Amino acid sequence: MDASSLRKEYTSAGLDKADVDPDPIVQFQEWFEKVIDADLHEPNAMILATATADGKPSARTVLLKGYDERGFVFYTNYEGRKAVELESNPRAALVFYWGELVRQVRVEGTISRVSVEESDEYFASRPRGSRLGAWASEQSRVVDGRRTLEQKLHSLQAEYENREVPRPPFWGGYRVEPEAIEFWQGREDRLHDRLVYRREDGAWRIERLQP
C-alpha cells in the first residue's frame, strides 16, 4: 500500500473565534463531552511527548484522568522513562486526536506532580488487578520474559489476599499546566481551522493560525 495515496476529504463545520469560549478549559470540556457522547474508543487517550534534558524526544499514549483550570492529569510510574525525562526536563506536550469528529487538541505546558492525596484517591479507585499491576511492574526496565511479571503478580496476589492494596511510593500523577492550547478542526481543501489560546500575564489570548 502506497501511503502517499491515502486521502480523506473533510467537510466538517468550521471553527471561528466568535464561536469558542474565551476560556480554553471550558472549550475543551465542550469538545470532550461531544467525544463522550459519540461513544468513541478510548476517548481520553492522548499522546504525551517528553524530552531528555539534552532534547532527545520521545512520545507515547497515556490516558487523561482529570482536567480543570489547573491543567491535565495523568498517572504513571515515577521511575519509568517518561517520568525520568519529566523530572529532568519538566515540560511536555499532549495531543488528543478524535478522527471520527475530525478534531484535534494540542496542549503545551509545564509539568508538576499532583498532590499525594490526589494520587491516593485515584489509585484507590482503580480495579484491584491494576493496583497490583502497579506494584508488579518496574516500568521501562528490561525483563527476561512475561512469565517473570506473572510470577511477581501471583506473589503479590498472595501477599495482599484479604488486604487493601496501598499505592506504591513510586507511582502517582502528573499535571500538565497549559501555556498554549490549540483546537484544530478539519476543513475542506485542507484549509483547516486552527485556533490557539496562549496564556499571557494570567489571561488567555486567542489567535487563528494558518493550516
Number of C-alpha atoms within 10 A of each C-alpha: 5 5 6 6 7 7 7 8 10 16 13 14 12 14 18 12 13 7 9 16 13 15 14 23 18 14 14 19 13 13 18 16 11 14 19 13 10 12 9 14 10 12 19 17 17 21 17 20 18 24 21 18 14 9 10 9 11 13 14 11 13 15 16 19 14 13 16 12 11 11 18 20 20 20 20 17 21 21 16 16 17 21 19 17 22 22 17 12 17 19 20 21 21 25 18 20 18 20 10 9 16 16 18 17 20 18 22 19 18 16 21 15 19 16 13 12 10 12 18 16 12 15 22 14 10 11 10 13 11 12 18 22 17 18 20 18 16 16 17 11 9 7 12 7 8 8 10 11 16 14 12 15 19 12 14 16 17 10 11 12 10 8 9 10 18 13 19 15 10 13 18 22 22 20 23 25 21 25 16 19 24 21 22 21 22 23 19 14 9 12 12 18 20 21 21 21 21 19 15 10 7 8 10 17 15 19 13 15 12 9 13
